Amino acid sequence: MNDDKRADAPGTPDAAGKPDLREKRQIEERSGLRTPVIYEIVRKRGDEEMARPFTSLWWSGVAAGMSMSFSLLTQAILLTSLPDASWRHLAVSVGYPVGFLMVILGRQQLFTENTITAVLPVMKHFTMQNVWRLARMWGIVWVANTIGTLFAAYFCTLTPVVSPELRDGMLQLSAEVMKNGWVEMFFKAISAGFLVAATVWLIPSAEAAKFWVISLLTFIIGAGGFAHIVAGSVETFLLVANGRLDIVTMLADFTVPTLLGNIVGGSALFALISYAQVMEEI
């Protein structure tokens, strides 16, 4: 009789050696999210975001552009505080994820996030209505992000919010982005777009590790000198505001190649690959 009780006790395999209900739940919890589940989470979020009204998208995008300025500010604080050593570049790059953490954890609208979230619903149901919804969202968010970065750059230039020493550090860092040629800028932007899309893809399964996932992948963007359209807009607008770059050169040599590269990296590469992984299962 005791043997029968042990066999029927919760958490023990049945007579056929199969796990009971509690063990099945434990297996599911430890195995993590399946790829189709991650796809559906990201796609559903994209659907929800595309359905938001103009005002919500606009002000969330402006907030994201302003938040991204704190990446440059944090890097400048580190640059002006650390000695000129071979390791300083990596140490300064630790500040690069700050803006991304504010934007992503705060659920603000960042254009490069939308290169995957808004594209997956279009891939699942390719209709003109969905294409229009995608174009609408991209247009609103990109322009709003740009306005936010423009405001941040001129705010740092025209007000005493930062010290002259700190502003010089921000300008020194900003000048680095314009050392890339058009083709180099485009391909570096592909890498940045891919990494941001990868960040979005990993967040659903990251759970308590979201902070570290965002920090690690965006740190790579900063340390690798990859081009990001929003973070880079803060830098290039700051150069324009201080008379170190003209707006035409900025648009032609930074904005166009970086925007195209981020779209290719986030949508044409990562989003397509992500969809290809699950298209037979959804």
C-alpha positions in Angstrom: 0.0 0.0 0.0 2.9 2.4 0.8 4.4 1.6 -2.6 1.1 2.6 -4.2 1.0 5.9 -2.4 4.6 6.7 -3.4 3.7 6.0 -7.0 0.7 8.3 -6.9 2.5 11.1 -5.0 2.7 14.5 -6.8 6.0 15.1 -8.6 6.7 11.4 -9.3 6.5 9.7 -12.8 3.5 7.5 -13.6 3.8 3.8 -14.2 4.9 4.4 -17.8 7.7 6.7 -16.7 6.1 9.8 -18.0 6.4 13.1 -15.9 3.3 14.2 -14.1 1.5 17.6 -14.5 3.8 19.4 -12.0 6.9 18.1 -13.7 5.6 19.2 -17.0 5.1 22.7 -15.8 8.6 22.7 -14.4 10.0 21.5 -17.8 8.1 24.3 -19.6 9.3 27.0 -17.2 12.9 25.9 -17.6 12.9 25.4 -21.3 12.2 29.1 -22.1 10.0 30.6 -24.8 9.8 28.8 -28.1 10.8 30.8 -31.2 7.2 31.0 -32.5 6.1 32.4 -29.2 8.8 35.1 -29.3 7.7 35.9 -32.8 4.1 36.3 -31.8 4.9 38.5 -28.8 7.0 40.9 -31.0 4.4 40.8 -33.8 1.6 41.5 -31.4 3.4 44.5 -29.9 4.0 45.8 -33.5 0.3 45.5 -34.2 -0.6 47.4 -31.1 1.9 50.1 -31.7 0.8 50.7 -35.3 -2.8 51.1 -34.0 -1.9 53.9 -31.6 -3.1 57.4 -32.4 -0.9 60.0 -34.0 -0.5 62.1 -30.8 0.6 59.1 -28.7 3.2 58.0 -31.3 4.4 61.6 -31.8 5.1 62.5 -28.2 6.5 59.1 -27.4 8.9 59.5 -30.3 9.9 63.0 -29.2 10.5 61.7 -25.7 12.7 58.9 -27.1 14.8 61.4 -29.1 15.4 63.5 -26.0 16.1 60.5 -23.9 18.8 59.3 -26.4 20.8 62.4 -25.7 21.7 61.0 -22.3 23.9 58.4 -24.1 26.1 61.1 -25.4 26.0 63.0 -22.1 27.0 60.0 -20.1 29.8 59.2 -22.4 31.1 62.8 -22.2 31.0 62.6 -18.4 33.2 59.5 -18.5 35.5 60.9 -21.2 36.2 64.1 -19.2 36.7 62.1 -16.0 39.0 59.4 -17.1 42.7 59.6 -17.9 43.9 59.3 -21.5 44.7 55.6 -21.7 44.3 52.8 -24.2 41.3 51.4 -22.3 39.4 54.8 -22.2 37.4 54.1 -25.3 35.8 51.0 -23.9 35.2 52.6 -20.6 33.5 55.6 -22.3 31.3 53.2 -24.3 29.8 51.9 -21.1 27.8 55.2 -21.1 26.3 54.5 -24.6 23.5 52.2 -23.4 22.0 54.8 -21.0 19.7 56.4 -23.6 18.6 53.0 -24.9 17.7 51.8 -21.4 15.6 54.9 -20.8 13.8 54.4 -24.2 13.3 50.7 -24.2 12.4 50.1 -20.6 10.2 53.2 -20.7 8.4 51.9 -23.8 9.1 55.0 -25.8 9.0 54.9 -29.6 12.4 54.4 -31.1 12.6 54.2 -34.9 15.1 51.4 -35.0 13.0 49.2 -32.7 10.2 49.6 -35.2 12.3 48.2 -38.0 11.3 44.8 -36.6 8.2 45.2 -34.5 6.2 47.0 -37.2 7.6 44.8 -40.0 6.6 41.4 -38.6 2.8 42.1 -38.8 3.3 43.2 -42.5 5.1 40.0 -43.2 2.4 37.8 -41.7 -0.4 39.7 -43.5 1.0 41.5 -46.5 -1.8 43.9 -47.4 -1.8 47.5 -48.6 -3.5 48.5 -45.4 -0.6 47.0 -43.3 2.0 48.6 -45.6 0.3 52.0 -45.1 0.2 51.4 -41.3 3.9 50.6 -41.4 4.8 53.7 -43.5 2.6 55.9 -41.2 4.3 54.6 -38.1 7.9 54.9 -39.5 7.2 58.4 -40.7 5.7 59.7 -37.4 8.3 58.0 -35.2 11.4 59.0 -37.2 10.4 62.6 -37.5 9.4 62.7 -33.8 12.8 61.1 -32.9 14.6 63.7 -35.0 12.7 66.6 -33.4 13.6 65.3 -30.0 17.3 65.0 -30.8 17.3 68.4 -32.4 15.8 69.9 -29.3 18.3 68.1 -27.0 21.3 69.3 -29.1 20.3 73.0 -29.1 19.3 72.8 -25.4 22.8 71.6 -24.6 24.3 74.4 -26.8 22.2 77.4 -25.9 21.6 76.9 -22.2 24.1 76.4 -19.3 22.7 72.9 -18.6 26.2 71.4 -19.2 29.6 72.9 -18.4 31.9 74.1 -21.2 34.2 71.3 -20.4 31.4 68.7 -20.7 30.1 70.3 -23.9 33.6 70.0 -25.4 33.6 66.4 -24.5 30.3 65.9 -26.2 31.6 67.6 -29.3 34.8 65.5 -29.3 32.7 62.4 -29.2 30.3 63.7 -31.9 33.1 64.5 -34.3 34.0 60.8 -34.5 30.8 59.8 -36.3 31.5 62.1 -39.3 34.9 60.4 -39.9 33.1 57.7 -41.8 32.6 57.8 -45.5 29.1 57.3 -47.1 29.6 53.6 -47.8 31.3 52.9 -44.4 28.5 54.7 -42.7 25.9 52.6 -44.5 27.4 49.3 -43.6 28.1 50.3 -40.0 24.4 51.3 -39.8 23.4 47.8 -41.0 25.2 46.3 -38.0 23.6 48.8 -35.6 20.1 48.1 -37.0 20.7 44.3 -36.6 21.8 44.7 -33.0 18.8 46.8 -32.0 16.4 44.4 -33.7 18.2 41.5 -31.9 17.7 43.4 -28.6 14.0 43.7 -29.2 13.8 40.0 -30.2 15.6 38.8 -27.0 13.6 41.0 -24.5 10.5 38.7 -24.3 12.7 35.8 -23.1 15.1 37.9 -21.0 12.7 38.4 -18.1 14.7 39.9 -15.2 17.8 40.2 -17.4 16.3 42.8 -19.7 18.6 45.5 -18.3 21.7 43.4 -19.1 20.5 42.3 -22.6 19.9 46.0 -23.6 23.1 47.1 -22.0 25.3 44.5 -23.6 24.0 44.7 -27.2 23.9 48.5 -27.3 27.3 48.7 -25.7 28.6 46.8 -28.7 27.0 49.5 -31.0 28.9 52.2 -29.1 32.2 50.3 -28.7 32.2 49.2 -32.3 31.5 52.7 -33.6 28.4 51.5 -35.5 26.0 54.2 -36.8 22.6 54.6 -35.2 20.2 57.1 -36.7 18.8 58.5 -33.5 21.9 58.4 -31.2 23.9 59.8 -34.1 21.4 62.5 -34.8 22.0 63.9 -31.3 25.7 64.0 -32.1 25.4 65.5 -35.6 22.8 68.1 -34.6 25.2 69.1 -31.8 27.9 69.7 -34.3 25.5 71.7 -36.5 24.4 73.8 -33.5 28.0 74.6 -32.7 29.0 75.6 -36.2 31.2 72.5 -36.8 29.0 70.9 -39.5 26.6 72.2 -42.1 23.1 70.7 -42.3 23.5 69.7 -46.0 26.6 67.6 -45.2 24.8 66.1 -42.2 21.8 65.0 -44.2 23.8 63.7 -47.2 26.7 62.0 -45.4 25.1 60.9 -42.1 21.3 60.9 -42.2 20.7 59.1 -45.6 23.3 56.3 -45.3 22.5 55.7 -41.6 18.7 55.6 -42.1 19.0 53.2 -45.0 21.5 51.0 -43.2 19.4 50.8 -40.0 16.4 49.8 -42.1 18.3 47.1 -44.0 19.9 45.7 -40.8 16.7 45.7 -38.7 14.1 44.9 -41.4 15.7 43.4 -44.5 18.0 41.2 -42.5 16.9 40.5 -38.9 13.1 40.7 -39.4 13.3 38.5 -42.5 15.5 35.9 -40.8 13.2 36.0 -37.8 10.1 35.4 -40.0 11.9 32.7 -41.9 12.5 30.8 -38.7 8.8 30.5 -37.9 6.9 30.8 -41.2 6.3 27.0 -41.3 5.0 27.0 -37.7 2.6 30.0 -37.6 
